[in-house]
Amino acid sequence: MTDDRTTSRTGRSEDRAVYIISVAAEIAGVHPQTLRMYERKGLLQPQRSQGKARRYSERDIMRLRAIQSLTQDEGINLAGVKRIMELEAEAEALRERVRQLEAEVASRAIPMAGRRIGVGIVPRRAVFRFPWEEDR
């Protein structure tokens, strides 16, 4: 059973929670108890069926593989893995915000002589200075 909220919200098959815990564990090459531990530590948040059974998506499987790589290949403990993943999520949110702001700035660009001139930030040194500001 899938979580229809996630599927309808994103429309992506990688977000559809279709794997039961034993299948997800087998795909990721770990024991099901390991998945439960990752969930307790906040590294995974599987969706739940109406009967409260855990359901894992392709995105969850990719996250599991990343956790395995960081712990086994890089020797990072689970607290470090959690922090890395939090920072990656934060960085992605910031990248998205930058894209939004760039689009907003581009939409406010001033049309001039058949071309668009963007609104930019001008360094203070490039702006005319008054004589009393020369000492700074």
C-alpha positions in Angstrom: 0.0 0.0 0.0 1.3 3.5 -0.8 0.9 6.8 0.9 -1.4 8.6 -1.6 -0.5 12.0 -0.1 3.2 11.7 -1.2 2.4 10.1 -4.6 -0.2 12.7 -5.5 1.9 15.6 -4.2 5.0 14.8 -6.1 3.8 12.5 -8.8 7.2 10.7 -8.7 7.6 7.0 -8.6 10.7 7.3 -6.4 8.4 8.7 -3.6 5.9 5.9 -3.8 6.4 3.7 -0.6 6.1 0.2 -2.0 8.7 -1.9 -0.2 8.1 -3.7 3.1 10.8 -3.6 5.6 12.3 -7.1 4.7 12.5 -6.2 1.0 14.0 -2.8 1.7 16.6 -4.4 4.0 17.5 -7.0 1.4 17.9 -4.3 -1.3 20.1 -2.2 0.9 22.0 -5.2 2.2 21.2 -4.7 5.9 19.2 -6.5 8.5 15.6 -5.2 9.1 16.6 -4.4 12.7 19.1 -2.0 11.3 16.3 -0.1 9.5 14.4 0.1 12.7 17.5 1.5 14.5 18.0 4.1 11.7 14.4 5.2 12.1 14.8 5.5 15.9 17.9 7.7 15.3 16.0 9.9 12.9 18.0 8.9 9.8 14.9 7.4 8.0 11.3 8.2 8.1 9.5 5.4 6.3 5.8 6.0 5.4 3.2 3.8 7.1 0.4 1.8 5.7 -3.1 2.0 7.2 -2.1 -1.0 9.4 1.0 1.0 10.6 3.5 -1.3 8.7 6.6 0.5 7.5 6.8 1.1 3.7 9.9 2.3 2.0 10.3 4.2 -1.3 13.0 4.3 -3.8 14.1 7.6 -2.2 14.4 5.7 1.1 16.5 3.0 -0.5 18.8 5.6 -2.0 19.1 7.2 1.5 19.9 3.8 3.0 22.6 3.3 0.5 24.1 6.7 1.3 24.0 5.9 5.0 25.7 2.6 4.3 28.4 4.3 2.2 29.1 6.9 4.9 29.3 4.4 7.7 31.1 1.6 6.0 33.3 3.3 3.4 34.0 6.6 5.2 33.9 5.4 8.8 31.4 8.0 9.9 29.3 7.3 13.0 25.5 7.6 12.8 25.4 11.0 14.6 27.8 12.3 11.9 25.7 10.7 9.1 22.6 12.4 10.5 24.4 15.8 10.6 25.7 15.4 7.1 22.2 14.6 5.8 20.7 17.5 7.7 23.3 19.9 6.2 22.7 18.4 2.7 19.0 19.0 3.0 19.7 22.6 4.3 22.0 23.2 1.4 19.4 22.0 -1.1 16.7 24.2 0.5 19.1 27.2 0.2 19.9 26.4 -3.5 16.1 26.3 -4.2 15.7 29.7 -2.4 18.5 31.1 -4.5 16.8 29.9 -7.7 13.5 31.5 -6.5 15.3 34.8 -5.8 17.1 34.8 -9.1 13.8 34.2 -10.9 12.3 37.1 -8.9 15.2 39.4 -9.7 15.0 38.4 -13.4 11.3 39.2 -13.5 11.9 42.7 -12.1 14.7 43.5 -14.7 14.3 46.8 -16.4 13.7 46.7 -20.2 16.1 49.1 -21.9 16.7 49.6 -25.6 15.4 46.2 -26.6 17.3 44.2 -23.9 16.8 43.5 -20.3 19.1 44.9 -17.8 19.1 43.0 -14.5 18.8 44.5 -11.1 22.1 43.8 -9.4 24.0 44.6 -6.3 26.5 47.3 -6.9 29.7 47.2 -4.8 29.8 50.3 -2.5 33.3 51.2 -3.8 31.9 51.6 -7.3 29.4 54.2 -6.2 30.3 57.9 -6.0 31.7 58.9 -2.7 31.2 62.2 -1.0 34.3 64.1 0.2 33.5 63.4 3.9 33.5 59.6 3.2 37.0 59.6 1.8 38.6 59.0 5.2 36.8 55.7 5.8 
